[in-house]
Amino acid sequence: MDLLKAEHKIDPRGNVVHQVAVTLQFGTDDLAKYTFLPQAGDYIRQNGISISELGKPEYRQVVARAEERVLESIRTGKISDKVDENREVEIMSFPVSLMLVRATKLDHLMSRYALSEAIRVESFLNQEKNERIIEDIFSNFIKIELEHNISPGFPKFRIPLAEYVKRAGEFHKPEWKLVNRIVQNGRVYVSQKDLTRLIREEIRKLILQRLKAINVPKLPEGIDKIVDDLIQLTPPPRSAYSIVNISPENYPPCVREAMRLLEKGENVPHYGRFLMATYLLAAGKSVDEIMALFPKAPDFKASVTKYQVEHIAGIKGGRTRYTVPSCKTLQTQSFCFKDPVKCYEIKSPLQYPSRKVKPETEKHGAQRRGRKNESTTGREVRRGWTNPRR
């Protein structure tokens, strides 16, 4: 990496600081680590490849590295800071990985991947020995007036007070509070580690914006298979109510009813099948595990059932992963089998069993209140809380 120009200045208190005046010329070693930079994009355009060429043998290593990045994000929520020995492969794998993620059409995977890449960049910046690279990224990319402090006894960097407050306000640990920082002349002194942590969210947002702006054309044979595999491996988006690894006896009554009918070889209405598939996918079940529940259905056809489950999972068709229908929708479709206690005040099968179970004291208190109890009971019946469909 070559430094084109830098200048020094003396601040009002006599501290010597220097600022980068011109953008640095990054080498391939640097671009392989900071692939989100515009300079990496220029390098890719000069040595780039088209989507239609990705299926060719000469680009197999680039595609494999791109897939590896996405798989790391799916499995661990972060991407290791290893760099491929072939720097061109490392640099080019980044836009290909973005294309693979975008092609899944899974919003939660896009968010997960953007954060994973941002954490990777943060790791590289924490280890960066050339402080002028950090300065250049801040000054020319994040647009923060960053100063490198060389006065002994103080942290390495200073940034404007307003810029610090705007970012540190998102953190709640005591060390981020302004009273615990050295502040002089409208500048806050920060360490290299704290400095890079401050901009992680901005890098994440930038990568996410790039992801959402990608228009993925028809993928060549082989690449589309990779996308399908990524969709199947991606866990469902987190819910406020965790249902992963839930045992069948704790499934909501509507799901249990659909499974009971299938086990008896009886016909399950369309919405019952849709509910069961979406719920079990959200519970972390695979397409094959869900398929195994359907063979006793009167109209079972393996190919049709598999396509329908994969369509619901976002693997086939429009690649949109369907969500679990609400309790209100299930009532409309006549497939609600509410438990009057465990389904109390829930709005989705994902919330079963309810966290708002009606306490015994409330029941007994209502009984003692006489007329108030009658009024309350009436409201419950009208709402269907004590009138489950059988």
ZARO-22155 format. One record per residue (C-alpha): residue number from 1; x negated, y negated, z negated. Coordinates in steps of 0.02 Angstrom, whole numbers, plus 32768, in hexadecimal, padded with zeros to 4 digits. Each point is the difference from the previous one (the first is absolute). Layout:
BEGIN
@num->NUM	east->X	north->Y	up->Z
...
//
This chain:
BEGIN
@num->1	east->8000	north->8000	up->8000
@num->2	east->7FBE	north->7F55	up->802F
@num->3	east->8025	north->7F60	up->7FA2
@num->4	east->8015	north->7F72	up->807B
@num->5	east->7FFF	north->7F6D	up->7F88
@num->6	east->8014	north->7FD6	up->7F48
@num->7	east->7FEF	north->7F64	up->7F9A
@num->8	east->7FE2	north->7FD4	up->7F49
@num->9	east->8049	north->7F74	up->7F98
@num->10	east->7FF8	north->7FBE	up->7F4E
@num->11	east->80A2	north->7FF3	up->7FA0
@num->12	east->8027	north->7F69	up->7F8E
@num->13	east->7FB2	north->8059	up->7F69
@num->14	east->7F5E	north->8027	up->805A
@num->15	east->8025	north->80B8	up->8023
@num->16	east->7FB9	north->8041	up->80A3
@num->17	east->8081	north->8058	up->806C
@num->18	east->8000	north->8033	up->80B5
@num->19	east->808C	north->8014	up->807D
@num->20	east->8009	north->805F	up->80A2
@num->21	east->801A	north->7F84	up->808D
@num->22	east->800E	north->8074	up->8095
@num->23	east->804E	north->80AC	up->8016
@num->24	east->7F87	north->808F	up->7FE9
@num->25	east->7FD4	north->8079	up->808A
@num->26	east->8033	north->80AA	up->7FBC
@num->27	east->7FA7	north->809E	up->8037
@num->28	east->8052	north->80AA	up->8019
@num->29	east->7FD2	north->8036	up->7F4F
@num->30	east->8065	north->7F6E	up->7FBC
@num->31	east->8092	north->8014	up->8078
@num->32	east->800C	north->80B9	up->7FD4
@num->33	east->8026	north->7FCB	up->7F4D
@num->34	east->806A	north->7F66	up->8022
@num->35	east->8065	north->803F	up->8093
@num->36	east->808F	north->7F88	up->7FDA
@num->37	east->7F96	north->7F69	up->8034
@num->38	east->8022	north->7FA6	up->80A5
@num->39	east->7F4B	north->8024	up->8032
@num->40	east->8028	north->80BB	up->7FF7
@num->41	east->8094	north->7FE2	up->8072
@num->42	east->7F8D	north->7FA9	up->807E
@num->43	east->7F8A	north->8094	up->7FFA
@num->44	east->808F	north->8079	up->801C
@num->45	east->8043	north->7F9C	up->8094
@num->46	east->7F53	north->7FFE	up->8051
@num->47	east->7FEA	north->80BC	up->7FE7
@num->48	east->80B8	north->802D	up->7FF2
@num->49	east->8069	north->808F	up->803B
@num->50	east->80B4	north->8006	up->803C
@num->51	east->8089	north->8065	up->7FAA
@num->52	east->800D	north->8074	up->8097
@num->53	east->7F49	north->8030	up->7FED
@num->54	east->800B	north->8038	up->7F4B
@num->55	east->8028	north->80B2	up->8031
@num->56	east->7F5E	north->8012	up->8060
@num->57	east->7F73	north->806B	up->7FB5
@num->58	east->7F86	north->7F6E	up->7FF8
@num->59	east->8070	north->7FA8	up->7F82
@num->60	east->8022	north->8097	up->7F94
@num->61	east->7F89	north->7FC4	up->7F78
@num->62	east->8053	north->7F54	up->7FF8
@num->63	east->80AE	north->804D	up->7FEF
@num->64	east->7FC3	north->807D	up->7F7E
@num->65	east->7FB4	north->7F76	up->7F96
@num->66	east->809F	north->7F97	up->8011
@num->67	east->806B	north->8094	up->7FC8
@num->68	east->7F89	north->801F	up->7F6E
@num->69	east->8017	north->7F4C	up->7FC5
@num->70	east->80BD	north->8010	up->8001
@num->71	east->7FFE	north->80AA	up->7FAA
@num->72	east->7F92	north->7FBC	up->7F74
@num->73	east->807D	north->7F74	up->7FE5
@num->74	east->8093	north->807A	up->7FFB
@num->75	east->7FAB	north->8079	up->7F87
@num->76	east->7FA4	north->7F8C	up->7F89
@num->77	east->8042	north->7F4F	up->801F
@num->78	east->7F53	north->7FC3	up->8031
@num->79	east->7F7E	north->8018	up->8087
@num->80	east->7F4F	north->8030	up->7FD1
@num->81	east->7F74	north->7F85	up->8022
@num->82	east->7F9F	north->807C	up->8068
@num->83	east->7FCE	north->7FC1	up->80AC
@num->84	east->7FED	north->8072	up->8097
@num->85	east->7F4D	north->800E	up->803E
@num->86	east->803E	north->7FCB	up->80AB
@num->87	east->802C	north->7F4A	up->7FDF
@num->88	east->8064	north->7FF1	up->80A1
@num->89	east->806F	north->808F	up->7FC8
@num->90	east->801C	north->7FAD	up->7F57
@num->91	east->802C	north->7F57	up->804C
@num->92	east->8073	north->8046	up->8086
@num->93	east->8057	north->8078	up->7F88
@num->94	east->804F	north->7F6E	up->7FA3
@num->95	east->8076	north->7FC2	up->808A
@num->96	east->8027	north->80B5	up->802F
@num->97	east->802F	north->8024	up->7F4B
@num->98	east->8072	north->7F68	up->8001
@num->99	east->8054	north->8042	up->809E
@num->100	east->801A	north->80AC	up->7FB2
@num->101	east->8050	north->7FB4	up->7F64
@num->102	east->806D	north->7F8A	up->8066
@num->103	east->803B	north->8091	up->806D
@num->104	east->8048	north->8059	up->7F67
@num->105	east->807C	north->7F70	up->7FE7
@num->106	east->7FF5	north->801E	up->7F45
@num->107	east->7FFF	north->7F58	up->7FA7
@num->108	east->7FC3	north->804B	up->7F5C
@num->109	east->7F6C	north->8052	up->8059
@num->110	east->7FD3	north->7F5A	up->8052
@num->111	east->7FFF	north->7FAB	up->7F56
@num->112	east->7F9C	north->808E	up->7FB3
@num->113	east->7F80	north->7FFF	up->808C
@num->114	east->7FE9	north->7F43	up->7FFE
@num->115	east->7FDC	north->8006	up->7F45
@num->116	east->7F89	north->8094	up->8016
@num->117	east->7F99	north->7FA1	up->8082
@num->118	east->8000	north->7F63	up->7F94
@num->119	east->7FBD	north->8064	up->7F6C
@num->120	east->7F77	north->8045	up->8072
@num->121	east->7FCD	north->7F51	up->8035
@num->122	east->7FFE	north->7FC9	up->7F4A
@num->123	east->7F8A	north->8090	up->7FD8
@num->124	east->7F88	north->7FCD	up->808B
@num->125	east->8003	north->7F4A	up->7FC9
@num->126	east->7FDA	north->8034	up->7F4D
@num->127	east->7F66	north->805D	up->803D
@num->128	east->7FCC	north->7F7C	up->807F
@num->129	east->7F4B	north->7FC9	up->7FE4
@num->130	east->8004	north->7F72	up->807E
@num->131	east->8065	north->7F7C	up->7FA8
@num->132	east->800C	north->7F98	up->809D
@num->133	east->8072	north->8083	up->804C
@num->134	east->8077	north->7FE4	up->7F6F
@num->135	east->7FF3	north->7F44	up->8017
@num->136	east->8024	north->800D	up->80B9
@num->137	east->8099	north->806E	up->7FE6
@num->138	east->8045	north->7F84	up->7F82
@num->139	east->7FD5	north->7F61	up->805C
@num->140	east->802D	north->8032	up->80B1
@num->141	east->8082	north->8087	up->7FE8
@num->142	east->805A	north->7FE5	up->7F5A
@num->143	east->7FE6	north->7F44	up->8013
@num->144	east->7FC3	north->7FE3	up->7F4F
@num->145	east->7F74	north->7F85	up->7FDE
@num->146	east->7F88	north->8077	up->7FAE
@num->147	east->7F5D	north->7FC7	up->7FB2
@num->148	east->7F6E	north->806E	up->7FD0
@num->149	east->7FBC	north->7FCB	up->7F58
@num->150	east->7F45	north->801C	up->7FE3
@num->151	east->7FF8	north->7FAD	up->7F56
@num->152	east->7FCC	north->807D	up->7F79
@num->153	east->807B	north->8034	up->7F7B
@num->154	east->809D	north->7FED	up->806A
@num->155	east->8062	north->807A	up->806F
@num->156	east->7FC7	north->8006	up->80B5
@num->157	east->8092	north->7FA6	up->8052
@num->158	east->8074	north->7F6B	up->7FED
@num->159	east->80A8	north->7FE2	up->8050
@num->160	east->807C	north->7F6E	up->7FF5
@num->161	east->806E	north->8003	up->7F66
@num->162	east->80A1	north->7FFE	up->8065
@num->163	east->7FC9	north->8097	up->8067
@num->164	east->7FD5	north->8061	up->7F63
@num->165	east->80A4	north->7FD9	up->7FA8
@num->166	east->8066	north->802F	up->809A
@num->167	east->7FB5	north->80AF	up->8003
@num->168	east->7FD8	north->8026	up->7F4B
@num->169	east->80B3	north->7FD7	up->7FCF
@num->170	east->8030	north->80AD	up->8041
@num->171	east->7F92	north->8055	up->7F7E
@num->172	east->8033	north->8014	up->7F4A
@num->173	east->7F63	north->8039	up->7FA7
@num->174	east->7FB2	north->7F7E	up->7F8A
@num->175	east->7F5D	north->7FF2	up->8063
@num->176	east->805E	north->7FB0	up->8092
@num->177	east->8048	north->7F73	up->7F98
@num->178	east->7FB1	north->7F58	up->8025
@num->179	east->7FD3	north->7FE3	up->7F49
@num->180	east->7F8A	north->8095	up->800D
@num->181	east->7FA4	north->7FBA	up->8098
@num->182	east->7F73	north->7F83	up->8017
@num->183	east->8048	north->7F68	up->8059
@num->184	east->7F9B	north->7F69	up->8038
@num->185	east->8030	north->7F70	up->8073
@num->186	east->809A	north->8056	up->8043
@num->187	east->7FA2	north->80A2	up->8024
@num->188	east->8012	north->80AA	up->7FAC
@num->189	east->7F68	north->8071	up->7FED
@num->190	east->8021	north->80B6	up->802F
@num->191	east->7F9A	north->809F	up->8010
@num->192	east->7FF1	north->8060	up->80A2
@num->193	east->8076	north->8087	up->7FC0
@num->194	east->8086	north->7F84	up->7FCA
@num->195	east->7FEC	north->7F9F	up->80A1
@num->196	east->8023	north->8097	up->806E
@num->197	east->8093	north->8037	up->7F93
@num->198	east->8050	north->7F56	up->8018
@num->199	east->8010	north->8017	up->80BC
@num->200	east->8033	north->80B7	up->8009
@num->201	east->80B8	north->7FD3	up->8011
@num->202	east->7FDD	north->7F88	up->808F
@num->203	east->7FA1	north->8087	up->805E
@num->204	east->808F	north->8079	up->7FE1
@num->205	east->807F	north->7F86	up->8046
@num->206	east->7F94	north->7FDF	up->8097
@num->207	east->7FEF	north->80BA	up->8029
@num->208	east->80BB	north->801A	up->7FE4
@num->209	east->8029	north->7F70	up->8076
@num->210	east->7F90	north->804F	up->8082
@num->211	east->8056	north->80A7	up->7FEA
@num->212	east->80AE	north->7FB9	up->8017
@num->213	east->7FCC	north->7F9E	up->809A
@num->214	east->7FC5	north->809B	up->805E
@num->215	east->806D	north->803D	up->808F
@num->216	east->7FD9	north->80B8	up->8015
@num->217	east->8017	north->803F	up->80B3
@num->218	east->801C	north->80B5	up->802E
@num->219	east->7F78	north->8064	up->7FAD
@num->220	east->7F99	north->807F	up->8061
@num->221	east->8016	north->80B9	up->7FDD
@num->222	east->7FA6	north->8031	up->7F61
@num->223	east->800A	north->7F54	up->7FB1
@num->224	east->80BC	north->800F	up->7FEB
@num->225	east->7FE3	north->80A5	up->7FA4
@num->226	east->7F8C	north->7FA5	up->7F86
@num->227	east->8089	north->7F80	up->7FDF
@num->228	east->807F	north->808A	up->7FDE
@num->229	east->7F88	north->8051	up->7F84
@num->230	east->7FE4	north->7F5A	up->7FA7
@num->231	east->80BC	north->7FE7	up->7FEE
@num->232	east->8015	north->80AC	up->7FB1
@num->233	east->7F6E	north->7FE3	up->7F89
@num->234	east->8038	north->7F54	up->7FC7
@num->235	east->805C	north->8007	up->7F59
@num->236	east->80A9	north->7FA8	up->7FF7
@num->237	east->8005	north->7F4C	up->7FC3
@num->238	east->8003	north->7FED	up->7F45
@num->239	east->80A9	north->7FE7	up->7FB0
@num->240	east->8028	north->7FAA	up->7F5E
@num->241	east->8038	north->80AD	up->7FCC
@num->242	east->7F7B	north->8086	up->8017
@num->243	east->8046	north->80A5	up->8041
@num->244	east->7F5F	north->8053	up->803C
@num->245	east->7FEC	north->80B2	up->7FBD
@num->246	east->80B0	north->7FFF	up->7FB9
@num->247	east->8045	north->80AF	up->7FE2
@num->248	east->809E	north->8037	up->8060
@num->249	east->806A	north->8008	up->7F62
@num->250	east->7FE2	north->7F46	up->7FEC
@num->251	east->803A	north->7FD3	up->80B0
@num->252	east->809B	north->7F91	up->8003
@num->253	east->80A6	north->8060	up->800A
@num->254	east->801F	north->7FCB	up->80B5
@num->255	east->7F5B	north->804D	up->8038
@num->256	east->801D	north->809C	up->7F98
@num->257	east->80AC	north->8013	up->804E
@num->258	east->7FB7	north->7FF9	up->80B0
@num->259	east->7F7E	north->8083	up->7FD2
@num->260	east->8086	north->806D	up->7FAD
@num->261	east->806B	north->7FFF	up->809D
@num->262	east->7F6B	north->802C	up->806D
@num->263	east->7FCD	north->808F	up->7F8D
@num->264	east->80B2	north->8048	up->800C
@num->265	east->7FFC	north->7FF3	up->80BD
@num->266	east->808A	north->7F7E	up->8004
@num->267	east->8003	north->7F69	up->8073
@num->268	east->7FB8	north->7F60	up->7FB9
@num->269	east->8045	north->7F5D	up->8047
@num->270	east->7F89	north->7F97	up->8066
@num->271	east->7FE7	north->7F7E	up->7F78
@num->272	east->7FDC	north->8088	up->7F80
@num->273	east->7F73	north->8041	up->806D
@num->274	east->7FC0	north->7F51	up->801F
@num->275	east->8002	north->7FDA	up->7F45
@num->276	east->7FA4	north->80A2	up->7FD6
@num->277	east->7F79	north->7FE5	up->8083
@num->278	east->7FDE	north->7F4A	up->7FD0
@num->279	east->7FFF	north->8026	up->7F46
@num->280	east->7F8B	north->8095	up->800D
@num->281	east->7F89	north->7F9F	up->8072
@num->282	east->7FFD	north->7F76	up->7F7D
@num->283	east->7FDD	north->8086	up->7F7D
@num->284	east->7F63	north->8030	up->8061
@num->285	east->8041	north->809C	up->8057
@num->286	east->7FBA	north->802C	up->80AB
@num->287	east->8065	north->801B	up->809E
@num->288	east->7FE0	north->80BB	up->7FF5
@num->289	east->803A	north->8008	up->7F4B
@num->290	east->80A3	north->7FA9	up->802E
@num->291	east->8015	north->806E	up->809A
@num->292	east->7FF9	north->809A	up->7F91
@num->293	east->80A5	north->7FCB	up->7FAE
@num->294	east->8067	north->8003	up->80A1
@num->295	east->7FFA	north->80B1	up->804C
@num->296	east->80A3	north->8036	up->7FAB
@num->297	east->8062	north->7F6F	up->804B
@num->298	east->8088	north->8041	up->8078
@num->299	east->7FC1	north->7F97	up->8092
@num->300	east->7F45	north->8010	up->7FDC
@num->301	east->7F88	north->7FED	up->8092
@num->302	east->7F4A	north->7FF1	up->7FCF
@num->303	east->7FCC	north->7F8C	up->808D
@num->304	east->8094	north->7F89	up->7FE6
@num->305	east->7FEE	north->7FFC	up->7F43
@num->306	east->7F45	north->7FE2	up->800A
@num->307	east->8017	north->7F70	up->8079
@num->308	east->8086	north->7FB1	up->7F92
@num->309	east->7F95	north->800B	up->7F62
@num->310	east->7F66	north->7FBD	up->805C
@num->311	east->806C	north->7F74	up->8046
@num->312	east->8039	north->7FD2	up->7F50
@num->313	east->7F4B	north->8008	up->7FC5
@num->314	east->7FCB	north->7F86	up->8089
@num->315	east->7F97	north->8080	up->805D
@num->316	east->8070	north->800C	up->809A
@num->317	east->8071	north->7F89	up->805D
@num->318	east->7FEE	north->7F49	up->7FD4
@num->319	east->7F81	north->802A	up->7F76
@num->320	east->806A	north->7FAA	up->7F7D
@num->321	east->8002	north->8057	up->7F57
@num->322	east->80B2	north->8000	up->7FBC
@num->323	east->8025	north->7FD3	up->7F4D
@num->324	east->8070	north->805A	up->7F84
@num->325	east->80B5	north->7FC2	up->8011
@num->326	east->804A	north->7F9F	up->7F70
@num->327	east->8083	north->8045	up->7F8A
@num->328	east->8080	north->7F88	up->804C
@num->329	east->7FDE	north->8047	up->80AD
@num->330	east->8011	north->80B2	up->7FBF
@num->331	east->80A7	north->7FD2	up->7FB2
@num->332	east->803A	north->7FBB	up->80A7
@num->333	east->7FC8	north->80A1	up->8055
@num->334	east->805B	north->806A	up->7F7D
@num->335	east->7F5F	north->8051	up->7FC5
@num->336	east->7FF2	north->7FBC	up->7F50
@num->337	east->8004	north->8079	up->7F6C
@num->338	east->7FDC	north->7F8C	up->7F70
@num->339	east->7FD1	north->8039	up->7F54
@num->340	east->8060	north->7F86	up->7F8F
@num->341	east->7F6C	north->7FED	up->7F8A
@num->342	east->7F60	north->801A	up->8062
@num->343	east->8040	north->7F9F	up->8096
@num->344	east->8037	north->7F6E	up->7F94
@num->345	east->7FE1	north->7F5C	up->805B
@num->346	east->7F86	north->8046	up->8080
@num->347	east->8005	north->7FBF	up->80B1
@num->348	east->7F93	north->8082	up->8056
@num->349	east->7FDE	north->80BB	up->7FEB
@num->350	east->7F4A	north->7FCC	up->7FE7
@num->351	east->8032	north->7FB6	up->7F59
@num->352	east->8046	north->80A4	up->7FBC
@num->353	east->8004	north->8023	up->7F71
@num->354	east->8033	north->7F51	up->7FD0
@num->355	east->7F93	north->7F9B	up->7F8B
@num->356	east->809E	north->7FAE	up->7FC3
@num->357	east->8055	north->8098	up->7FB4
@num->358	east->8093	north->7FC8	up->7F98
@num->359	east->7FCA	north->8014	up->7F4A
@num->360	east->806A	north->8066	up->7F88
@num->361	east->8010	north->7F6C	up->7F8A
@num->362	east->8050	north->7F9A	up->808B
@num->363	east->807E	north->808C	up->8020
@num->364	east->802F	north->8010	up->7F49
@num->365	east->8006	north->7F44	up->7FEB
@num->366	east->8077	north->7FF2	up->8092
@num->367	east->8070	north->8085	up->7FB5
@num->368	east->8008	north->7FA0	up->7F5E
@num->369	east->8031	north->7F62	up->805E
@num->370	east->80A2	north->804F	up->803E
@num->371	east->8046	north->7F92	up->808A
@num->372	east->7F53	north->7FC9	up->8038
@num->373	east->7FD8	north->80B8	up->8019
@num->374	east->8099	north->8015	up->8070
@num->375	east->7FD0	north->7F69	up->8068
@num->376	east->7F4E	north->803C	up->8014
@num->377	east->8037	north->80AF	up->802E
@num->378	east->8074	north->7FB8	up->8083
@num->379	east->7F73	north->7FA0	up->8051
@num->380	east->7F94	north->809D	up->8001
@num->381	east->8086	north->8066	up->8056
@num->382	east->801A	north->7F7A	up->8084
@num->383	east->7F44	north->7FFC	up->801E
@num->384	east->7FFB	north->80BD	up->800F
@num->385	east->7F89	north->801B	up->7F6E
@num->386	east->8071	north->8083	up->7FAE
@num->387	east->8056	north->803C	up->809D
@num->388	east->7F7A	north->8063	up->805C
@num->389	east->8030	north->8056	up->80A3
@num->390	east->7FFE	north->80BC	up->7FF5
//
